[in-house]
């Protein structure tokens, strides 16, 4: 992906929040983050994972997150490693995405209506693909950056600007100005893997590649009201970070079924 970059589709539905699942309710206060951090694990080829032709950015972001956590390619349900740019990895990602669509009542065997992150993460939890998940306070960059380090990335739901696709193609950072504002009709899921507060930048994974963003981009997304941030949690994540997993899981179960 170092040469020509082709943007794919978007697919996050409207922002969704679960105040009862705030990470700070289930984990000790995190320390202040260092000035910069990087959890890419040396991976450079993340794979489009179907997001070129489908609105499965949420499913692609989830698999990119699992790659960041493991330092490997996509792992299927049997632990088999699938090259991120392979048809097998794309098909695996899409099958999970389609299963979510059917679970929330979308018509057809291959529904493609995007995801709402609160129900998407609940679906992944119900399927046993994650041990838990929690929401972050996007108005606190230190909380988001420290969670990125502690949980090997953060799932961000955002509303892209009209210039985002051209900036991606031209290797330019995403930013927000008075003339370049997020569009609530252009919801997208991405995965945060790097930040540098001195340089004023962050780096996310989208459309199979690393994309730089300015810190003004994040601030503008917060002010526009469309930004949401989540961590999905493995048992290892919980143990390493002191997350009270039984209490968190009980809170998730109290939400009921996937569609609630």
C-alpha positions in Angstrom: 0.0 0.0 0.0 3.0 2.3 -0.1 2.3 3.4 -3.7 -1.2 4.1 -5.1 -3.9 4.1 -2.4 -7.5 3.5 -3.3 -10.1 4.5 -0.7 -12.9 2.1 0.0 -16.4 2.5 1.4 -17.7 3.8 4.6 -20.2 2.1 6.8 -20.6 3.2 10.4 -24.1 4.0 11.3 -24.9 6.9 13.7 -22.7 7.2 16.8 -23.7 4.9 19.7 -22.7 5.1 23.3 -23.0 2.9 26.4 -22.3 5.1 29.5 -22.6 2.0 31.8 -19.6 0.5 30.0 -17.1 3.3 30.6 -13.7 1.7 31.0 -13.0 3.8 34.0 -15.8 1.9 35.8 -13.9 -1.4 35.6 -10.2 -0.6 35.6 -7.9 1.4 37.8 -7.0 4.9 36.7 -4.4 4.8 33.9 -1.2 6.7 34.2 -0.4 9.7 31.9 0.6 8.5 28.5 4.1 9.2 27.1 4.4 11.9 24.4 4.3 9.3 21.6 3.2 5.7 21.1 3.1 3.0 18.4 1.2 -0.3 18.5 1.5 -1.3 14.8 3.7 -4.3 15.8 5.8 -3.7 12.7 2.8 -4.6 10.4 2.7 -2.6 7.1 0.2 -4.6 5.0 -3.2 -4.5 6.8 -5.4 -5.6 4.0 -8.6 -3.9 2.7 -10.7 -6.9 4.0 -13.6 -6.3 1.7 -14.0 -2.6 2.5 -13.3 -1.7 -1.1 -16.7 -3.1 -2.2 -18.6 -3.4 1.0 -19.6 -1.2 3.9 -17.8 -3.4 6.4 -15.4 -0.9 7.8 -16.4 -2.0 11.4 -15.5 -5.6 10.6 -12.3 -4.6 8.9 -11.3 -2.3 11.9 -12.0 -5.2 14.3 -9.7 -7.5 12.3 -7.0 -4.8 12.1 -7.3 -4.5 15.9 -6.8 -8.3 16.3 -3.8 -8.0 14.0 -2.3 -5.2 16.2 -2.9 -7.2 19.3 -1.3 -10.4 18.0 1.3 -9.0 15.6 0.2 -11.5 12.9 -2.1 -11.6 9.9 -5.8 -12.2 10.3 -6.6 -15.2 12.5 -9.8 -17.2 11.8 -11.9 -18.9 14.4 -9.6 -22.0 14.4 -6.5 -19.9 14.9 -5.3 -20.3 11.3 -3.3 -17.4 10.0 -4.7 -15.8 6.8 -2.7 -13.3 4.8 -4.3 -9.9 5.3 -4.5 -9.3 1.5 -5.8 -12.7 0.7 -9.3 -13.7 -0.5 -9.6 -16.0 2.5 -9.1 -13.2 5.0 -11.6 -11.0 3.1 -14.2 -13.8 3.1 -13.7 -14.5 6.8 -14.1 -10.8 7.6 -17.3 -10.6 5.5 -18.8 -13.7 7.0 -18.6 -12.2 10.5 -20.0 -8.9 9.1 -22.9 -10.7 7.4 -23.7 -12.7 10.5 -24.0 -9.5 12.5 -26.4 -8.0 9.9 -28.6 -11.1 10.1 -28.5 -11.0 13.9 -29.8 -7.4 13.9 -32.6 -8.2 11.5 -31.2 -7.0 8.1 -32.7 -8.8 5.2 -30.8 -11.3 3.0 -28.0 -13.7 3.6 -25.3 -11.1 2.8 -26.7 -7.9 4.4 -24.5 -4.8 3.9 -25.9 -1.9 5.9 -22.8 -1.1 8.0 -22.6 -1.4 11.8 -23.6 0.4 14.9 -20.6 0.0 17.2 -22.5 -0.7 20.4 -24.4 -3.5 18.9 -21.5 -4.7 16.8 -19.3 -5.1 19.8 -22.1 -6.8 21.7 -22.4 -9.2 18.8 -18.7 -10.0 18.9 -19.0 -10.6 22.6 -22.0 -12.8 22.2 -20.1 -14.8 19.6 -17.2 -15.3 22.0 -14.8 -13.4 19.7 -13.9 -11.0 22.5 -14.0 -11.3 26.3 -15.3 -7.8 26.8 -15.4 -4.2 25.5 -15.6 -0.8 27.0 -16.1 2.8 25.9 -13.6 5.7 26.4 -14.2 9.4 26.9 -13.2 11.0 23.6 -13.0 14.4 25.2 -9.9 13.2 27.1 -7.1 12.5 24.6 -4.8 11.2 27.3 -7.4 8.5 28.2 -7.7 7.5 24.5 -3.9 7.4 24.0 -3.2 5.4 27.1 -5.9 3.0 26.2 -4.3 2.6 22.8 -1.1 1.6 24.4 -2.7 -0.6 27.1 -5.1 -2.5 24.7 -3.0 -2.3 21.5 -5.2 0.1 19.7 -8.6 1.9 19.9 -11.6 1.5 17.6 -12.8 4.9 16.6 -16.1 5.7 15.0 -16.1 9.0 13.2 -17.7 11.1 10.5 -15.3 11.8 7.6 -15.0 15.1 5.7 -15.7 15.4 2.0 -12.0 15.7 1.4 -11.0 12.5 3.2 -10.9 10.2 0.2 -8.7 12.5 -1.9 -6.4 13.1 1.1 -6.1 9.4 1.5 -5.2 8.9 -2.2 -2.7 11.7 -2.0 -1.0 10.6 1.2 -2.1 13.7 3.0 -3.2 13.8 6.6 -6.8 14.1 7.5 -7.6 17.4 9.1 -10.5 19.6 10.0 -10.7 23.3 9.3 -13.5 25.9 9.2 -14.0 24.9 5.6 -13.5 21.1 6.0 -16.0 19.7 8.5 -17.2 16.1 9.3 -20.3 14.9 7.5 -22.7 13.0 9.7 -23.8 11.1 6.6 -20.3 9.7 6.1 -19.8 7.6 9.2 -16.7 5.4 9.2 -14.9 3.0 11.6 -11.1 3.1 11.9 -8.4 1.8 14.3 -6.0 4.1 16.1 -2.5 2.7 16.3 -0.1 5.6 16.7 0.1 9.1 18.2 2.7 11.8 18.6 1.6 14.8 20.6 4.8 16.8 19.9 4.2 16.4 16.2 0.5 17.0 16.6 -0.4 13.8 14.8 -2.2 10.4 15.1 -2.1 7.5 12.7 -5.1 5.2 12.1 -5.7 2.1 9.9 -8.3 2.4 7.2 -8.8 1.0 3.7 -5.9 -1.4 4.2 -3.3 1.3 5.0 -1.9 3.6 7.6 -3.4 7.1 7.4 -2.1 10.1 9.3 -4.4 12.6 11.0 -3.8 15.9 12.7 -4.8 16.3 16.3 -7.0 19.1 15.0 -8.9 16.3 13.2 -9.7 14.5 16.4 -10.6 17.7 18.2 -12.9 18.7 15.3 -14.6 15.3 15.4 -15.2 15.6 19.1 -16.7 19.1 18.7 -18.9 17.9 15.9 -20.3 15.2 18.2 -19.7 12.2 15.9 -16.6 10.7 17.5 -16.8 7.5 19.6 -13.9 5.4 21.0 -13.9 1.8 22.2 -11.5 -0.9 23.3 -12.3 -4.6 22.8 -10.7 -6.7 25.5 -9.1 -10.1 25.6 -8.5 -12.1 28.8 -4.8 -11.1 28.5 -5.7 -7.4 28.1 -7.9 -7.6 31.2 -5.2 -9.3 33.3 -2.4 -7.0 32.2 -4.5 -3.8 32.9 -6.3 -4.8 36.0 -9.7 -4.8 34.3 -12.4 -6.4 36.5 -13.5 -8.7 33.8 -16.3 -10.5 35.6 -17.9 -7.2 36.6 -17.6 -5.9 33.1 -19.0 -9.0 31.6 -22.0 -8.8 34.0 -22.6 -5.3 32.9 -22.5 -6.3 29.2 -24.9 -9.2 29.9 -27.3 -6.8 31.5 -27.7 -5.1 28.2 -29.6 -8.1 26.9 -29.4 -9.4 23.3 -27.4 -8.1 20.4 -30.2 -5.9 19.1 -30.8 -4.0 22.3 
